[in-house]
Amino acid sequence: MNANLTAILYLVAAAAFIVGLKRLGSPKTARSGNSVGAAGMLLAVIVTMVNLEGVSWWLIIAGLAIGSAIGAVLALRVQMTAMPQLVAAFNGFGGIASALVAGAAFVTVSGAELASETILTMLLSVAIGTMTFTGSFIAYAKLQGIMGGSPMTYPGQRAVNAVIGAILLALLIWAQISQDGIPFWLVGVAGLILGVLTVVPIGGADMPVVIALLNSMSGLAAAATGFVISNTALIIGGALVGASGLILTALMCEAMNRTIWNVLFGAFGGDGSGAAAGAGGNAISTTPDDVAIALAYAQQVVIVPGYGLAVAQAQHALRALTADLEKRGVKVAYGIHPVAGRMPGHMNVLLAEADVPYDHLLDLDDANTTLGRTDVVLVVGANDVVNPSARDDSTSPIYGMPILEVDNANLCVVIKRSLSPGFAGLDNPLFYMNTTRMLFADAKKAMTDLGKALESI
């Protein structure tokens, strides 16, 4: 293909990436943004394949067929609760793919004198890609429950990580100067080890930030690989993913009132399965019938979804319940916390699957403004993001984290299976307040029971 035409088509693909990324910034336009970005990537892949020389087309077609089949099966079969794990796996595969391409390029030119910038980009791609690979699959194991969600620490852990980081840096310098195969491959080994050791001590409460950061790293690895193989589309696409991932990481840290260093090295949080401390007093339980009466005669209801909603796959039952309330003239909105769930945007995706109108979703600030004049707030499977300790208790580890102030509503109903703490590992005083009622049940069963009770009113 003509070089000028190739450059123009890559530019069109890059423009599609940017437009798609922009549209992903709003739930209302996210689906079309995803399609625009995918179309840009398809164009970039086609242009790249047309320009390939000396390759086996049958091998490429076989790879495309296998990859497409696996992707289609995963997209259709993966449950919403497993979506964070899928994203983590995608990040990991993206990182190792970049590292392998850079490694293959190094092997291809073995023995030749490389420009310093070329060997540097190869090394960066391998180092970042391998760290992303193992770090992502440790995150996958924590999210999937294969490993405990609590931080795994040991004495001197930071010192060990620092030593391995220093070794990695020394290997990068050695490989850069010598261009020898031994330090080059040792960079990959050190990256694999450092990826594991960096993510293992991070608790389940911080997984949304970790996923965003690993996503950024996979983009940076791809951009470095783009420089290695002189592919403009890969450079631009990788840079966009890297930059957007870093921005998202910063936003997630801000939403938790934490620094990225505290997330990575603070060893904070638990796995959400511990017993409740019960320090706040006695929780007042309620029944579906009583909650249905309160909902039926309310003027304003706010739903606050959390990971428990995703675990129970209760989004459709919740939507049916709120549709019934709306028919009765009740105004319903959804308060969405930026770090609710197990990955960025988890609740938005979950509610979109149930066809919840986009204009019913309120961000943190708008939701808190609304909660002050709300009759009933329904907290479905959320915990840490509604914990008033973040606002009231200066000794709490989450003090200063912006929360959804559900305790300002006239009545707060918390739907939860038990009083167990969330992924921050902290008891929640909200459960013991006079204006709070606990409906102990699986979220899906609770929604079904509430719907039936509402029908009889």
N, C-alpha and C positions, 0 to 999 in steps of 0.2 A: 504494500500500500504506500502511496506517496507520503513523504514525511510531513508535508504541510497539512494534508488531509488528516493524517494521524493526530497531529497536534490539535487541529480544530475539533476533532471528535472527542479527544481527551478533555478539551476545554468544555465541551458540551456536557460530558459526563461529570466533570467537576462542578459545573453550575447546578446540575441536578442534585449532586450531593449536598450542596449548600442550601438549595431551596428545600430539599427534603428535611435536612436537619432543622431548618428554621420552622417548618411546619410541625415538626415533632415537639416543639415547645408548648403546644396547646393540645389538650385532649380532643378538642373539636376538630382539629386538622391533622391529628397524628396519623390516622390511617392513610390519608392521601399522601402525607409526607413520607411514610414508609414506602408507598408505591413509587413515588417520584425517585427516591433514593435508590430503590431496587432497580428501576429502569436505567438509571445512570450507571449502576454497577454492571448491569447486563451489557450495556453499550461498551463499557471499558473492557470487559472480558472478551467480547466479540472482536474488538479492534486489536487487542493483544494477541488473540489466537490467530487472526488473519496475518499478523506480522511475524508469527513464529516461523523459524526455518530449521530444517534438520531434525524434526521431532516426529514421533509416531502419533499420527492422528487417532489411530485406533486406541492407543493407550489413553490419550486425552479424553476421547469420547467415553471410554469405559469408566474413567475416573469421574467424569461429569454425571454419568448415569448412576453410579453407585452413591456418590455424594448426594445427588438430588433425591434418590429413593430414601436414603437414611434421613435426610432433612424433612421430607414429606411425612414419613412415619412418625418422627419425633413431634412435628408440629401438630399432628392429628391426635396423638396418643398421650402426650405429656399433660398431666393435670396442672391446674393453675398453681397448686401448692408447690409443684416441682419446677415452676418457671425460673425461680432464682438459680436453682441447680443447673438448669439448661443454659442460662446465660453465663454462669461461671464456666461451664464446660466449653461453650463457644469461645470465651475469652482465652481459655487454656489452649484450645486447638489453634486459634489464631496466632497465639504467641509461638507455639512450637513450629507451626508452618513457616513463619517468618525466619525462625532460627535455622530450620532445615534448608530453606532456599539460600540463605546466606552461606551456610556450610557447603552446600552443593556448588555455589559459585566459587568458594575458596578452593575446593578440590579441583574444579575445572581449570583454574589458573595456577595450580600448584607448581612451584618452581620459577614462576615469572615474577619480575620485580613489580610490585603494586604501588600505586600512588598512595601517599600517607592517608589521604581522605577516604580512599576506597577501603583499605584494610580497617580503618577506624569504623566506618559504617557497618562493615561485616561483623566486627567484634561487638558493636553496640546491639546489632540485631540479635546476635547469638546470646549475649548476656541478658538483655531485656526479655527476649522471647522465652528463654529457658526458665527464668524467674517467674514469668507470667504463667507458664505451663504448670509448674508444680504448685505455685501459690494458688492458682485457680482451682486445682483439683483438691487441695487441702480445704479450700472454701466449700467446694462441692461436698466433700465428706462431712464437714460440719453441718451444712444445711440439710443434707440427706439423713443425718443421724448416724452415719457410719462411725464418725468420731463425735465425742461429746462437744456440746457448744460452749462449755466453760473454757476459759483460757488455760492452756497447758504450759506451765512455767517450771523452771528449776533454778537453783542458785547459780548466779553467774551467767544467766542466759544472754543478757545484753552484751556482756564482754565477749562471749563466744560468737555472737552474731557480728560484733564489731571486728573481731579477728578474721572471720570468714569474708566480711566485706573488704577488709584491707588486703586479704589474699587475692580476692577477685580483682581489685584495683591493680595490684602488682602484676597479676597475670595479663591484664589488659595492656599495661605498659610494656611488658616483656614481649607479648605477641605483636604489638604495634611496631616495636623496634626490630625484632628478629624476623617477623613474618613466617615463623616456624609453625609446623602443624601441632607440635606438642602443647605449647601454651594456648594455642587457638582452641583446641578441644577441651583443655582444662578449664578455660573460661566457661564453656557450656556446662561442665560438671559442677563448677562452683556456683553458677547461676541456678542450677537445679536444686542444690542443697540450700542456698540462701532463700529461695522461694518458699521451701518448706518451713524453714526456721523462722521466717518473718511472719507467716500467717498463723502458725500453730498457737502462739500466745495471744491471739486476738479472739475476744469473746463473741458469742452469737449476736449480742446487741449491736455490734459494730459491723456486721456483715454487709448491710447496705452500702456503707462507705467503702468497704474492701472491694466489693463488686465493681463500684464505680471507678476506683483506682486501678484495678486490674484491667478493666475495659480500656482505660487510658493507656496503660502500659502495652496492651496488645496493639493499639493504634500506633504508638511510638515505634514498636518493633517493626510493624508493617512499613512505616515511613522510612526507617533506616534501610529496610530491604529494598524499597523502591529506589533509593539511591544506589544500592549495590547493582541492581539489574537495569538501572536507567529507565524506570517506568514512571512516567509523570502521574498517571492516574493513581498508582499505588502510593506515591509520595503525598499527593493531595488528600486522598482518602484517609491514609494513615494519620496525617497531620490533623485532619478534622476530628477523627475519632479521639486522638490523643488530647487535643485541646478541649473538646467538649467533655471528655471524661474527667479532665482536671477541674474544669469549671463545675461540673456536677459534684465532684468530690468536695470541692470547697463549699458548695451550697449545702450539701448533706452535713458537713461538719458544723456549719453555721446553724443549721436546724437543730443540731444536738448540743450546741454551745460547747463544742470540743475542738481542739486543734488536731491536725492530721498526725502530729507527733504523739499526742495522747492516745489517739486511736491505735496507732501502730505499736506503741510501746507501753501503753497504760495497763494492759492485761485486765480490762474491765468487762464486767458482765457475767452472765451464766448461760444455762441452756434452757431456761424457762420451765424446768420440770421440778424445781425444788419445792419444799413445803413452805407454806405461808408462815411468816413470823407471827402474825396475829397481834402485833403491838398496838394496833389502832383501836382495839376494842371488839365489840361483837357486831358482825354484819347482820343486816336485816334482810331476810329472804322474802321473796314474793312468788306469786303464781301467774301463769299465763292469763288467767281470767282477770286478775286485778290490773295487770299491765295493759290488757286489751281495753279495759274501761278507760284508763288514763289516756291511751292513745286516741280512742274514739272521740273523746270530748276535748281534745287538745286543739288549739288553733295553729301552733307551730311545733313541728317535730324535727329534730336534727339527728341523723344517723352518723355514728362515728365507727367506721369499720376498722378492723385490725386483722392480724394474721389468723386469728381463730376463725374468722369468716371464710378465709381461703382454705384452711384445713378441713372445715366441714363442708366445703363446696356449697355454701348456703346463699350465694349471691342471687340466684334465680328465685329462691323462696323469699328472700328479703325484698326483691323487686316486686314480687306478687303482693306482699304485705303492704308495701308503700303505695302501690297502685290502688289498692283497696282504700287506703287512708285518703288518697287524693280524690277519689270518687266521692268521699264523704265531705270534701271541702277542707281537709286538713292540708296545710302547707308543709311540704317535706323538703329538706335539704340534706346534703351529705358533707360532713366536716372531714377534710382530708389532711392528715399530717404528713409532711414531706418524708418522714422516715417510718411511716406505718408499713407493716409487712416486712418482707425479707429482702427487697431490692427496691431501688428508686422507681417510683411510679407504680408499685405493685397494686395498690388499691384502685388507682385509676383504670388500670388494665382489667382488673377483676370486675369492676362495676360496668365498664364498657361492654364486657362480655354479656352482661345481663341487660344491656340496652337501657341503662340509666341515662337520662338526658344530661348532656354535658353542662348545661346551664344550671343544673341542680348541684353541681360540685362546687364546694366553697374551699378556698385555700385557708391557711391558718388564721390570717388576720381577719378575713371576712367571717369565718366561722366563729371566732371569738366575739366579734361584734354581735352576731346573731344569737349566740348562746345566752347572752344576758337577757334576752326577751323570749326565750324558748320555754314552752310548757313542759315538754318531755324530751330528754335526750336519750337515745338508745345506743349504748356502747356495745358493739358486737365483736367480741374477741380481741379488743384492744386493751393495753395495760400501761406500758411505760409512757406512752404519748399522752395519757390523761392523768398521770400521777402528780398530784398537787405538791408533793415534796420538792419537785423541781422549781416551784415558785415560792414555797413557804419555809423550807428547811435548809438553812445555809450550810448544815453539816452533811447534807445528802450528796452522794457522788454525782447525781444528775442535776444539782442545783444550778439554775440559770438556763437550763434547756427550755426553749419555748414549748408550751404544751397547749392542747385543746382544753380550755377551762370549762369543762363540762359541769363542774360543781356550781357554776353560776346559774344553771338552769333551775327551774322550779322543782323538777323531779329528774333524777338521773337513774336510769335502769341499766345495770351492767349484766350482760349475758355472757356467762363464763362457766366453764365446767367445774371450777374450784377456785379457791382463794390463792392459788399458787402464784408466785411472782412472775413477772415477764422476763424477757431476755436480759434485762439489766440486773436481774437477781435481787430485786428490791421489793419489799412489801409496799402495798399501795393504800395510803390512808383514805383514799376515795371510797373504798369498799365499806368503811365503817362510819361514814358520815350520816347524819340524820336524814338528809334529803336523797340518800342513795338506797336503791333496792337491788338486791342480787337475785337474778333469775339463773339458778344453777342448771345448766343444760348445754348439750351440744347445740351449736348455733343453728344448724339446719332444723333440728327437732324443735327448737324454740320458735323459729320463724313459722313452722308448720302449725304448732300449737297456738301461737298468737293469731294466725290467720283463721283458724277454726273458732277460736274464742270471739274474734271480731265479728264473725258471721252471725253470731247469736245476739249481738247487741243492736 
